[in-house]
Amino acid sequence: MIIASQKRKENVAEYILYMWQIEDLIRANDLDISKIETNIIDKSNLDPAQRKQMVE
């Protein structure tokens, strides 16, 4: 979560809002990692290292 790390260092309020949005995305996908991968992670153009980090 590269964006989360940056926001946490720069502005705590933005970090909290970002994490709230991430939580909403996770809940919208029924807490199912396969749905999250299909609907969110696969649609992002990430290299394999970044993709692995997102899944973790």
N, C-alpha and C positions, 0 to 999 in steps of 0.2 A: 504494500500500500504506500507507494511513493508519494501520492498526493496527500495522504493522511499525515505522513511524517513532516512534509513541508508545512502544512497548515498548523500542525501542533507546535512547530518552532516559531512560526510567524504570528499566528493569531489564534488564541485558544477558543474564542467564540466561534470562529469559522470552523475550527476543528470539530467542535461539538455538533454544529449543524451538519457538517459533512458526515460524521459518524451516524447521526440520526437518519440521514438520507440512505446511508448504506444499510442500516438496520431495516428500514422500510423496504428496500429492494430485496433483502433476504427474506423478510416475512411475506412479501408479495409472491415469492417463489416457493412458498410453503416449507421453508427451511431445508429444501432438497438441493444438495450440491449439484446433482446432474441437471436440474432445471436452471440453476444459477449459471452453470457452465454453458448450457445451450443458449439461454436468453441474454446473458450479459458478457461473460468472459470470451466466448467464441466470436462475438461481434466486435470485440476490441482487437485492434491490430497490435498484438503483443509478441515479443520474442519469447522463446521457450522458458527462459529464466523468469521473466516477468509474469508469464502465465502460471508457472509453478507457484510463485509468490502469491498471486491472487487466489489460487485454489487453497493454499494453506491459510 
